[in-house]
Amino acid sequence: MRTGTIAFLLGILTLLQSADLPDVRFACLLPVIILVCIRFPRARLAGFFVCGFLWALFRSELNLDLTLQQEMEGKTLLVEGIIASLPEQRGDSTRFLLKIRRIHTETGRTWTPPGLTRINWY
């Protein structure tokens, strides 16, 4: 069991060391790899490694979906939200967590991202 856990973590670390993410559709192979591990015990160690890699790929793709869309970069956005933490003074900047309720674009589009956003004010 311990070697399986180490192989899983090595799979995660392998993905974290890669410069580019592979296509997220490879994560669809995760159930197939799990079935292969169950059916063929000799392939379990390699299967744990691949499962760790694919799991990290799946989770990283979910986190990338939370970033600002590329066409919104450099545009003026109106953000409505609630301050979720006490502001911290750091040299010439202040930072705090903001629970965003809505984001409005110049074109009139509105959307609501999930979770908290760290705001840095210089």
C-alpha positions in Angstrom: 0.0 0.0 0.0 2.8 2.4 0.8 4.5 1.8 -2.5 1.2 2.5 -4.3 0.9 5.8 -2.5 4.4 6.8 -3.4 3.8 5.9 -7.0 0.6 8.0 -7.0 2.5 11.0 -5.6 5.3 10.5 -8.1 2.6 10.7 -10.9 1.4 14.0 -9.4 4.9 15.3 -9.2 5.6 14.3 -12.8 2.7 16.4 -14.0 3.8 19.3 -11.8 7.2 19.3 -13.4 6.0 19.4 -17.0 6.1 22.7 -18.8 2.8 22.2 -20.6 -0.4 20.4 -19.6 -1.4 17.5 -21.8 -4.9 17.5 -23.2 -7.5 17.1 -20.4 -9.3 14.4 -22.4 -6.5 12.0 -21.2 -8.1 12.2 -17.8 -11.0 10.2 -19.2 -8.7 7.2 -19.1 -8.7 7.3 -15.3 -11.6 4.7 -14.9 -9.9 2.5 -17.5 -6.6 2.5 -15.6 -8.4 1.8 -12.4 -10.0 -1.3 -14.0 -6.7 -2.4 -15.3 -5.2 -2.2 -11.8 -8.0 -4.3 -10.4 -7.8 -6.9 -13.1 -4.0 -7.1 -13.4 -2.2 -6.9 -10.0 1.2 -6.8 -11.6 0.3 -3.5 -13.3 -0.8 -1.8 -10.1 2.3 0.1 -9.4 2.4 1.6 -12.8 -1.3 2.1 -12.7 -1.0 4.1 -9.4 1.6 6.3 -11.1 -0.7 6.9 -14.1 -3.7 7.5 -11.8 -1.7 10.2 -9.9 -0.7 11.8 -13.1 -4.3 11.8 -14.6 -5.8 12.9 -11.3 -3.5 15.9 -11.1 -4.3 16.7 -14.7 -8.0 16.7 -14.0 -7.6 18.9 -10.9 -5.3 21.3 -12.6 -7.8 21.8 -15.5 -10.5 22.6 -13.0 -8.3 25.2 -11.5 -7.4 26.7 -14.8 -11.1 27.2 -15.6 -11.3 29.6 -12.7 -8.8 32.0 -14.2 -9.7 35.2 -16.0 -10.6 34.6 -19.6 -7.9 35.7 -22.0 -10.3 38.1 -23.9 -11.0 39.9 -20.6 -7.3 40.7 -19.9 -6.6 44.4 -20.2 -10.3 45.3 -20.2 -12.1 47.4 -17.6 -14.3 45.2 -15.4 -16.8 46.2 -12.7 -16.6 43.7 -9.8 -19.3 43.4 -7.1 -18.4 41.5 -4.0 -18.0 41.1 -0.2 -14.7 41.5 1.6 -14.1 38.1 3.2 -10.9 38.8 5.2 -9.2 41.6 7.1 -7.0 43.7 4.9 -3.2 43.0 5.3 -0.7 45.8 4.9 2.5 44.7 3.1 4.9 47.5 2.4 3.2 49.7 -0.3 0.3 47.3 -1.0 -2.8 46.0 0.8 -4.3 42.6 0.1 -7.5 40.9 1.1 -9.9 38.1 0.1 -13.0 39.0 -1.9 -16.1 36.9 -2.4 -17.1 38.0 -5.9 -20.9 38.2 -6.5 -20.8 39.4 -10.1 -18.4 40.6 -12.7 -19.7 43.0 -15.4 -17.8 43.6 -18.6 -17.8 46.7 -20.9 -19.9 44.7 -23.4 -22.6 44.1 -20.8 -21.8 40.4 -20.2 -22.2 39.3 -16.5 -20.9 36.2 -14.8 -20.2 34.9 -11.3 -16.9 33.0 -10.6 -16.9 30.5 -7.7 -14.8 30.8 -4.6 -12.7 33.6 -3.1 -10.3 35.9 -5.0 -7.2 37.5 -3.5 -7.1 41.2 -4.3 -3.8 43.1 -4.2 -4.1 46.9 -4.2 -0.9 48.9 -4.9 
